[in-house]
Amino acid sequence: MDKDRIFGTAKEFAGKAEGAVGDATGDAQTQASGRAREAAGAVQDLYGQAKDAARDAADTAVNYAKDTFKDAYENRGETIRGGQKAMAQTVRDNPLGSLLIAGGIGFALALLMTRPPRRPLSSRWRYYG
């Protein structure tokens, strides 16, 4: 429980008591002061409730993320081995297609690595159409 909720509830109770005293004595200033203190206490209590709700939501999200990533981290070896087995089976089932894909990837990488860098356009370049 947040301290704002505790203090807000205390202010709200004190405001109600002060307002009741003002009602009993007929003092309008004491009544107004009590109502103002009661309202301020209610606002502070609501603020504390909002902080508690935000804290609870953040804790829930963090715990969910920890659990999810923990499971993924613990099962990483099985996932990698499963992917390796699936890829090896695909290569065994279709060796020619696998060879063509690997060659295409190698060719694309070679083109990217041997390509000269682009020169920026000159600031004096003009178009004479």
C-alpha positions in Angstrom: 0.0 0.0 0.0 1.3 3.4 -1.0 1.9 6.1 1.7 -0.3 8.5 -0.4 -3.3 6.2 0.1 -2.7 6.2 3.9 -2.2 10.0 4.2 -5.1 10.6 1.8 -7.5 8.5 3.8 -6.4 10.3 7.0 -6.9 13.7 5.4 -10.3 12.6 4.1 -11.4 11.4 7.6 -10.0 14.6 9.2 -11.9 16.7 6.6 -15.2 14.9 7.3 -14.7 15.4 11.0 -13.9 19.1 10.5 -17.0 19.4 8.2 -19.2 17.8 10.8 -17.9 20.2 13.5 -18.7 23.1 11.1 -22.2 21.7 10.5 -22.8 21.4 14.2 -21.6 24.9 15.1 -23.0 26.5 12.0 -19.6 27.9 11.0 -19.4 28.2 7.2 -15.6 28.7 7.2 -15.0 25.5 9.1 -17.5 23.6 6.9 -15.7 24.8 3.8 -12.3 24.0 5.2 -13.5 20.5 6.1 -14.9 19.9 2.7 -11.6 21.2 1.0 -9.5 18.9 3.3 -11.8 16.0 2.5 -11.5 16.6 -1.2 -7.8 16.9 -1.0 -7.6 13.6 1.0 -9.8 11.9 -1.6 -7.5 13.1 -4.4 -4.4 12.0 -2.6 -6.0 8.6 -1.9 -6.9 8.2 -5.6 -3.3 9.2 -6.6 -2.0 6.5 -4.3 -4.3 4.0 -5.8 -3.1 4.9 -9.3 0.5 4.5 -8.2 -0.3 1.1 -6.7 -2.1 0.0 -9.9 0.8 1.2 -12.1 3.3 -0.6 -9.9 1.3 -3.8 -10.0 1.0 -3.6 -13.8 4.7 -3.1 -14.1 5.5 -6.0 -11.8 3.1 -8.3 -13.7 4.7 -7.3 -17.0 8.3 -7.8 -15.7 7.4 -11.2 -14.2 5.7 -12.3 -17.5 8.8 -11.2 -19.5 11.1 -13.0 -17.1 9.1 -16.2 -17.3 8.8 -16.1 -21.1 12.5 -15.4 -21.7 13.6 -17.9 -19.1 11.7 -20.7 -20.9 13.2 -19.6 -24.3 16.7 -19.4 -22.8 16.4 -22.8 -21.1 15.1 -24.5 -24.3 17.6 -22.8 -26.7 19.6 -25.9 -27.3 16.6 -28.0 -28.3 15.4 -25.2 -30.6 18.7 -24.9 -32.4 19.1 -28.7 -32.8 15.6 -28.9 -34.2 16.3 -26.2 -36.7 19.6 -28.0 -37.7 17.8 -31.3 -38.2 15.0 -29.6 -40.3 17.6 -27.9 -42.5 19.6 -31.1 -42.9 16.5 -33.0 -43.9 15.5 -30.3 -46.4 19.0 -30.5 -48.0 18.7 -34.3 -48.2 15.3 -34.1 -49.7 16.2 -31.5 -52.3 20.0 -31.3 -52.9 19.9 -29.4 -56.2 17.6 -26.7 -54.9 19.7 -26.3 -51.8 22.8 -26.0 -54.0 21.2 -23.4 -56.2 20.0 -21.3 -53.2 23.5 -21.5 -51.5 25.1 -20.5 -54.8 22.7 -17.6 -55.3 23.4 -16.3 -51.8 27.1 -16.5 -52.4 26.9 -14.7 -55.7 24.8 -11.9 -54.1 27.3 -11.5 -51.3 30.2 -11.4 -53.8 28.5 -8.6 -55.7 27.8 -6.6 -52.6 31.4 -7.0 -51.4 33.2 -6.1 -54.7 30.9 -3.2 -55.7 32.7 0.2 -55.7 31.2 2.7 -53.3 28.8 5.3 -54.7 30.1 8.8 -55.1 27.8 11.6 -53.9 26.4 14.0 -56.5 28.5 17.1 -56.9 27.0 20.3 -55.6 28.0 21.9 -59.0 26.0 19.4 -61.0 23.5 21.2 -63.3 20.8 20.1 -65.6 20.8 21.8 -68.9 17.6 20.3 -70.5 
